[in-house]
Amino acid sequence: MTRRLRLGVVGLSRAFTLMLPTLAGHARVQLVACAEPRPEARARFLQDFPGSRAHADMAALCRDEAVEAIYVATPHQFHAADVIAACAAGRHCLVEKPMAVTLAECAAMIEAADRAGVQLVIGHSHGQDGPVLAARRLIAGGAQGRVRLITALTYTDFLCRPRRPEELDTARGGGVVFSQGAHQLDVVRLLGGGLLRSVRAQCFGWDPARPTEGAYTAFLQFEDGAAATLTYSGHGRYDTDELMGWVGELGQPRDPAAYGTARRALAAITDEEAAKARRAYGPETPPLAAPAPPAFHNQFGFLLASCERADLRLTAEGVMVHADDRRWLERAPLPAVPRGEVLDAFCAAVLDGVAPVQSGAWGMATLEACLAILDSARTGRDVTLRHQVAVPG
């Protein structure tokens, strides 16, 4: 029988809802407990996971002897405290991106995990998508030469979705740099080898009703001389799903005729916090069902990695390789459940002793790059990075 990791989760909000099919359907994970202040969400959890336990706070979850590991899905500003508490209780941690909102918090989280001898893994991240991993394998194989230039472009409606106040407050981890830049930077760092040297960036916030960064563009230099350009906009007009064959971020088919849906829905909302709360896990969540095998991979917009002997373009099916004399699709195997790669890596780390790529040190390096985008935009200067780590192996 497959050994299953007994997992507790703290925070039954939007992040948990998006990961729910993965958590419920993964063969190596058993959800045994949760911690959440909302009683209606706890009741729904007990309904969906018979035999589990529901706690009102993190301290009680940490005391639950059935829990081996904890998925931290609370808002960004609580990640550090929750991870440190879990580590102190001897629990392995899978924490949502971004790892935290300051480098000091990241360092404290890493120290707590090291002291307790537990695994600390950052996820989900689009750096764990199948096509990204396939591209990394192609690069590591060496046949296409070294990566020299990466172009990443993502346009979404992120800023047009209902948000809590802190999600529109950069000081508390709000805005697109923390929430979305972490994805884009994780992918680019993974394909470029991990070791960024400097960042030059500009941020934009041209919607006065959303007082935080809604877009950014950045120029990154790697230690080996490679470079990357990153652009992200969450203002809900152009959508780079068009460049991905109208496959959405979660691997779902998109309807081009639904243009502007998020912006129109936001304009009709009178209580944004209440609208955001309705998107969280609870009574209004659709009934839990076995997830259908995904038809496409998750994706995070257009990305082209130019190597010395080929250009590698990510798709929702794998990697399109454009070489000198031919091009072909290097298909990436689909996971059994959506986003299964995230839990594959976490279970491999905890149950099999396989060192994760998205470790605490990796998450800290990605956050450093996010903070560098914000710092460079404020100062108009290049920012030198000092906490970068290479891709393992």
Summary of the structure (lengths in Angstrom):
residues: 393
radius of gyration: 20.1
end to end distance: 31.1
largest distance: 61.2
contacts: 1358
relative contact order: 0.18
helix: 39%
strand: 22%
